[in-house]
Amino acid sequence: MTISIGNDHAGPEYKNAIVDYLESNGHIVINHGTDTFESVDYPDFGHPVAYDVESKKADLGIVICGSGNGIAMTVNKHQDIRAALCWTKEIAELARQHNDANIISIPARYTSIPQAVAMVETFLETPFEGGRHANRVKKIACK
């Protein structure tokens, strides 16, 4: 699977741990994240991830900022993106199962690195259930 990842200054350590996990499990990673703790603007790192997922260059995306909110709002401006702000494995699982989320947003200041990696693992391994959820997901887009 190809995964696009982006992060601001709150997430370099998270990104590195997640990239290590992804690559050790055979995934291809497109890295749009910063490696510095110097202040940067999260939209500059979120939009490229959304473009990768929209264009099918990546199967799924991961975005990381301090609260997870700003970067989730950014990527959700893209028509075909369904980003879910997750802070537990259970929420990551439901985001995939019920909402067909294609980007997970991780709040670096409110989760640990092991939690973040576990959420990513769950997000990638959980399929969309379809069924009654499919019609609801279709109604999310404003096309």
C-alpha positions in Angstrom: 0.0 0.0 0.0 1.2 3.5 -0.7 0.7 6.0 2.2 1.2 9.7 2.0 2.2 11.4 5.3 2.5 15.1 6.3 3.2 16.8 9.6 4.0 20.2 11.1 6.5 21.0 13.8 4.5 19.2 16.5 5.0 15.8 14.7 8.5 15.0 13.4 9.1 12.3 16.0 5.6 10.9 15.4 6.1 10.9 11.7 9.5 9.1 12.0 8.1 6.4 14.2 5.1 5.9 11.9 7.3 5.9 8.7 9.5 3.2 10.4 6.4 1.1 11.2 5.0 1.5 7.6 8.3 0.7 5.8 9.0 -2.3 8.1 5.6 -3.6 7.1 6.3 -3.2 3.3 4.3 0.0 2.7 5.6 2.7 0.3 5.7 6.1 2.0 5.4 9.5 0.4 6.8 11.9 3.0 5.6 15.5 2.9 6.3 16.2 6.5 8.8 18.6 8.1 11.7 17.2 10.1 12.2 20.4 12.1 10.7 21.6 15.4 10.8 25.2 14.0 7.3 26.6 13.6 5.8 25.9 10.2 2.3 26.2 8.7 0.4 22.9 8.8 -1.6 23.6 5.5 1.7 23.5 3.6 2.1 19.8 4.7 -1.5 18.8 4.7 -2.6 19.8 1.2 0.1 17.6 -0.5 -1.2 14.6 1.4 -4.8 15.4 0.3 -3.7 15.8 -3.3 -1.9 12.4 -3.2 -5.0 10.6 -1.9 -7.4 12.5 -4.3 -5.3 11.6 -7.3 -4.8 8.0 -6.2 -1.1 8.5 -6.0 -1.5 7.2 -2.4 -4.1 4.7 -1.1 -4.5 6.4 2.3 -3.0 9.4 4.1 -1.8 10.4 7.6 -1.6 13.9 8.8 -0.2 15.1 12.2 -0.3 18.4 14.0 -0.5 19.5 17.6 -4.2 19.1 18.1 -4.9 17.3 14.9 -7.7 19.8 14.2 -6.1 22.3 12.0 -4.5 19.8 9.6 -7.8 17.8 9.5 -9.7 20.9 8.6 -7.2 21.6 5.9 -7.4 18.3 4.2 -11.1 18.1 4.6 -11.4 21.1 2.3 -10.6 18.7 -0.6 -13.8 17.3 -2.1 -12.9 13.6 -2.1 -11.2 13.5 1.3 -12.7 12.1 4.5 -10.2 12.8 7.2 -10.9 11.6 10.7 -9.4 13.1 13.8 -8.5 10.1 16.0 -7.2 9.7 19.5 -7.9 6.1 20.1 -7.6 2.8 18.1 -11.4 2.4 18.5 -12.1 5.7 16.8 -9.6 4.9 14.0 -11.4 1.6 13.5 -14.9 3.2 13.3 -13.6 6.0 11.0 -12.7 3.3 8.5 -15.6 0.9 9.1 -18.4 3.4 9.1 -17.1 6.6 7.4 -14.6 5.1 4.8 -12.1 7.7 6.1 -9.1 8.0 3.7 -6.9 10.1 5.9 -6.2 9.8 9.6 -5.4 12.9 11.6 -3.3 12.5 14.7 -3.1 15.0 17.6 0.6 14.8 18.6 0.2 16.8 21.7 -2.6 14.5 23.0 -1.4 11.0 22.1 1.8 9.1 22.7 3.9 7.8 19.9 3.0 4.1 20.6 -0.7 5.2 20.6 -0.3 6.9 17.2 1.4 3.9 15.7 -1.3 1.6 17.0 -4.0 3.9 15.5 -2.2 3.9 12.2 -2.0 0.1 12.3 -5.7 -0.2 13.0 -6.6 2.4 10.4 -4.7 0.6 7.7 -6.0 -2.9 8.6 -9.7 -2.0 8.9 -11.9 -2.2 5.8 -15.0 -0.1 5.1 -18.1 -2.1 6.0 -20.2 -0.6 3.2 -23.8 -1.7 3.5 -25.9 0.9 5.3 -22.9 3.1 5.7 -22.3 3.5 2.0 -25.3 5.7 1.4 -24.3 7.9 4.3 -20.8 8.3 3.0 -22.1 9.3 -0.4 -24.0 12.1 1.3 -20.9 13.6 2.8 -19.6 15.1 -0.5 -21.2 18.2 -1.8 -21.1 17.3 -5.4 
